[in-house]
Protein backbone atom coordinates (compact mmCIF):
# COMPACT_ATOMS: atom_id res chain seq x y z
CA UNK A 1 0.00 0.00 0.00
CA UNK A 2 1.40 3.40 -0.97
CA UNK A 3 1.59 6.42 1.33
CA UNK A 4 -1.14 8.96 0.91
CA UNK A 5 0.52 12.11 -0.55
CA UNK A 6 -2.04 14.35 1.15
CA UNK A 7 -1.16 12.95 4.58
CA UNK A 8 2.51 13.63 3.93
CA UNK A 9 1.76 17.26 2.96
CA UNK A 10 -0.41 17.77 6.05
CA UNK A 11 2.37 16.31 8.22
CA UNK A 12 4.90 18.74 6.75
CA UNK A 13 2.49 21.67 7.28
CA UNK A 14 1.96 20.71 10.94
CA UNK A 15 5.68 20.36 11.56
CA UNK A 16 6.54 23.69 9.96
CA UNK A 17 3.61 25.43 11.65
CA UNK A 18 4.69 24.27 15.11
CA UNK A 19 8.06 26.00 14.65
CA UNK A 20 6.33 29.39 14.70
CA UNK A 21 3.89 28.71 17.54
CA UNK A 22 4.70 30.32 20.87
CA UNK A 23 5.55 27.98 23.76
CA UNK A 24 2.66 27.03 26.00
CA UNK A 25 2.22 27.43 29.75
CA UNK A 26 3.08 24.35 31.82
CA UNK A 27 2.64 23.25 35.41
CA UNK A 28 5.72 22.63 37.53
CA UNK A 29 6.52 21.76 41.13
CA UNK A 30 8.85 23.66 43.43
CA UNK A 31 11.55 21.28 44.67
CA UNK A 32 13.62 23.88 46.55
CA UNK A 33 12.35 27.39 47.39
CA UNK A 34 14.26 30.62 46.76
CA UNK A 35 17.07 31.56 47.14
CA UNK A 36 18.24 28.11 45.92
CA UNK A 37 15.30 27.77 43.54
CA UNK A 38 14.86 24.40 41.85
CA UNK A 39 11.72 23.35 39.96
CA UNK A 40 10.55 20.16 38.32
CA UNK A 41 8.61 19.91 35.05
CA UNK A 42 7.68 16.30 34.42
CA UNK A 43 10.91 14.40 35.09
CA UNK A 44 13.22 17.33 34.35
CA UNK A 45 14.70 19.50 37.10
CA UNK A 46 15.57 23.11 36.28
CA UNK A 47 17.87 25.23 38.43
CA UNK A 48 17.93 28.95 39.07
CA UNK A 49 20.41 29.84 36.26
CA UNK A 50 17.63 28.91 33.81
CA UNK A 51 14.73 30.50 35.70
CA UNK A 52 13.17 33.95 35.72
CA UNK A 53 10.55 34.57 38.41
CA UNK A 54 7.79 37.15 38.88
CA UNK A 55 9.07 39.58 41.52
CA UNK A 56 5.96 39.41 43.69
CA UNK A 57 6.65 35.71 44.38
CA UNK A 58 9.83 36.51 46.32
CA UNK A 59 10.05 37.25 50.04
CA UNK A 60 10.71 40.91 50.88
CA UNK A 61 8.99 42.09 47.68
CA UNK A 62 7.81 45.65 48.32
CA UNK A 63 4.99 47.55 46.68
CA UNK A 64 3.86 51.12 47.26
CA UNK A 65 0.19 51.94 47.67
CA UNK A 66 -2.05 54.95 48.07
CA UNK A 67 -5.77 55.19 48.55
CA UNK A 68 -8.20 58.07 48.77
CA UNK A 69 -11.94 58.32 49.05
CA UNK A 70 -14.85 58.76 51.40
CA UNK A 71 -16.64 56.16 53.41
CA UNK A 72 -19.97 56.02 55.16
CA UNK A 73 -20.32 54.55 58.62
CA UNK A 74 -23.79 53.85 59.95
CA UNK A 75 -23.95 53.15 63.65
CA UNK A 76 -27.04 51.91 65.46
CA UNK A 77 -26.90 52.51 69.17
CA UNK A 78 -29.79 51.97 71.55
CA UNK A 79 -30.29 55.07 73.74
CA UNK A 80 -33.02 53.11 75.45
CA UNK A 81 -33.89 49.43 75.06
CA UNK A 82 -37.06 50.28 73.08
CA UNK A 83 -35.49 52.89 70.69
CA UNK A 84 -32.67 52.81 68.14
CA UNK A 85 -31.13 55.89 66.52
CA UNK A 86 -29.09 56.03 63.33
CA UNK A 87 -25.97 58.10 62.95
CA UNK A 88 -24.24 58.60 59.61
CA UNK A 89 -20.64 59.73 59.62
CA UNK A 90 -18.77 60.61 56.42
CA UNK A 91 -15.08 60.02 56.79
CA UNK A 92 -12.34 61.00 54.40
CA UNK A 93 -9.75 58.34 53.71
CA UNK A 94 -6.30 59.39 52.60
CA UNK A 95 -3.44 56.98 53.12
CA UNK A 96 -0.25 55.83 51.43
CA UNK A 97 2.65 53.62 52.33
CA UNK A 98 4.49 50.48 51.43
CA UNK A 99 3.56 46.81 51.79
CA UNK A 100 6.22 44.12 52.13
CA UNK A 101 5.42 40.51 51.24
CA UNK A 102 7.10 38.13 53.69
CA UNK A 103 6.24 34.77 52.14
CA UNK A 104 7.59 33.06 49.03
CA UNK A 105 7.33 29.77 47.19
CA UNK A 106 7.67 26.60 49.25
CA UNK A 107 8.69 23.04 48.38
CA UNK A 108 5.72 21.20 46.94
CA UNK A 109 3.99 24.33 45.58
CA UNK A 110 2.49 24.05 42.10
CA UNK A 111 3.47 26.88 39.77
CA UNK A 112 2.79 27.90 36.20
CA UNK A 113 5.86 28.26 34.00
CA UNK A 114 6.34 29.33 30.43
CA UNK A 115 9.45 28.46 28.45
CA UNK A 116 11.11 31.06 26.26
CA UNK A 117 11.22 30.38 22.52
CA UNK A 118 14.69 28.83 22.73
CA UNK A 119 13.53 26.45 25.48
CA UNK A 120 16.52 27.30 27.69
CA UNK A 121 14.86 29.66 30.17
CA UNK A 122 11.62 29.18 32.08
CA UNK A 123 9.55 32.06 33.46
CA UNK A 124 7.62 31.40 36.68
CA UNK A 125 4.34 33.27 36.26
CA UNK A 126 2.33 32.38 39.37
CA UNK A 127 1.70 29.96 42.17
CA UNK A 128 -1.53 28.07 41.54
CA UNK A 129 -3.79 26.05 43.85
CA UNK A 130 -6.62 23.62 43.32
CA UNK A 131 -9.98 24.56 44.88
C-alpha positions as a printed Julia matrix, in Angstrom:
131×3 Matrix{Float64}:
   0.0    0.0    0.0
   1.4    3.4   -0.97
   1.59   6.42   1.33
  -1.14   8.96   0.91
   0.52  12.11  -0.55
  -2.04  14.35   1.15
  -1.16  12.95   4.58
   2.51  13.63   3.93
   1.76  17.26   2.96
  -0.41  17.77   6.05
   2.37  16.31   8.22
   4.9   18.74   6.75
   2.49  21.67   7.28
   1.96  20.71  10.94
   5.68  20.36  11.56
   6.54  23.69   9.96
   3.61  25.43  11.65
   4.69  24.27  15.11
   8.06  26.0   14.65
   6.33  29.39  14.7
   3.89  28.71  17.54
   4.7   30.32  20.87
   5.55  27.98  23.76
   2.66  27.03  26.0
   2.22  27.43  29.75
   3.08  24.35  31.82
   2.64  23.25  35.41
   5.72  22.63  37.53
   6.52  21.76  41.13
   8.85  23.66  43.43
  11.55  21.28  44.67
  13.62  23.88  46.55
  12.35  27.39  47.39
  14.26  30.62  46.76
  17.07  31.56  47.14
  18.24  28.11  45.92
  15.3   27.77  43.54
  14.86  24.4   41.85
  11.72  23.35  39.96
  10.55  20.16  38.32
   8.61  19.91  35.05
   7.68  16.3   34.42
  10.91  14.4   35.09
  13.22  17.33  34.35
  14.7   19.5   37.1
  15.57  23.11  36.28
  17.87  25.23  38.43
  17.93  28.95  39.07
  20.41  29.84  36.26
  17.63  28.91  33.81
  14.73  30.5   35.7
  13.17  33.95  35.72
  10.55  34.57  38.41
   7.79  37.15  38.88
   9.07  39.58  41.52
   5.96  39.41  43.69
   6.65  35.71  44.38
   9.83  36.51  46.32
  10.05  37.25  50.04
  10.71  40.91  50.88
   8.99  42.09  47.68
   7.81  45.65  48.32
   4.99  47.55  46.68
   3.86  51.12  47.26
   0.19  51.94  47.67
  -2.05  54.95  48.07
  -5.77  55.19  48.55
  -8.2   58.07  48.77
 -11.94  58.32  49.05
 -14.85  58.76  51.4
 -16.64  56.16  53.41
 -19.97  56.02  55.16
 -20.32  54.55  58.62
 -23.79  53.85  59.95
 -23.95  53.15  63.65
 -27.04  51.91  65.46
 -26.9   52.51  69.17
 -29.79  51.97  71.55
 -30.29  55.07  73.74
 -33.02  53.11  75.45
 -33.89  49.43  75.06
 -37.06  50.28  73.08
 -35.49  52.89  70.69
 -32.67  52.81  68.14
 -31.13  55.89  66.52
 -29.09  56.03  63.33
 -25.97  58.1   62.95
 -24.24  58.6   59.61
 -20.64  59.73  59.62
 -18.77  60.61  56.42
 -15.08  60.02  56.79
 -12.34  61.0   54.4
  -9.75  58.34  53.71
  -6.3   59.39  52.6
  -3.44  56.98  53.12
  -0.25  55.83  51.43
   2.65  53.62  52.33
   4.49  50.48  51.43
   3.56  46.81  51.79
   6.22  44.12  52.13
   5.42  40.51  51.24
   7.1   38.13  53.69
   6.24  34.77  52.14
   7.59  33.06  49.03
   7.33  29.77  47.19
   7.67  26.6   49.25
   8.69  23.04  48.38
   5.72  21.2   46.94
   3.99  24.33  45.58
   2.49  24.05  42.1
   3.47  26.88  39.77
   2.79  27.9   36.2
   5.86  28.26  34.0
   6.34  29.33  30.43
   9.45  28.46  28.45
  11.11  31.06  26.26
  11.22  30.38  22.52
  14.69  28.83  22.73
  13.53  26.45  25.48
  16.52  27.3   27.69
  14.86  29.66  30.17
  11.62  29.18  32.08
   9.55  32.06  33.46
   7.62  31.4   36.68
   4.34  33.27  36.26
   2.33  32.38  39.37
   1.7   29.96  42.17
  -1.53  28.07  41.54
  -3.79  26.05  43.85
  -6.62  23.62  43.32
  -9.98  24.56  44.88
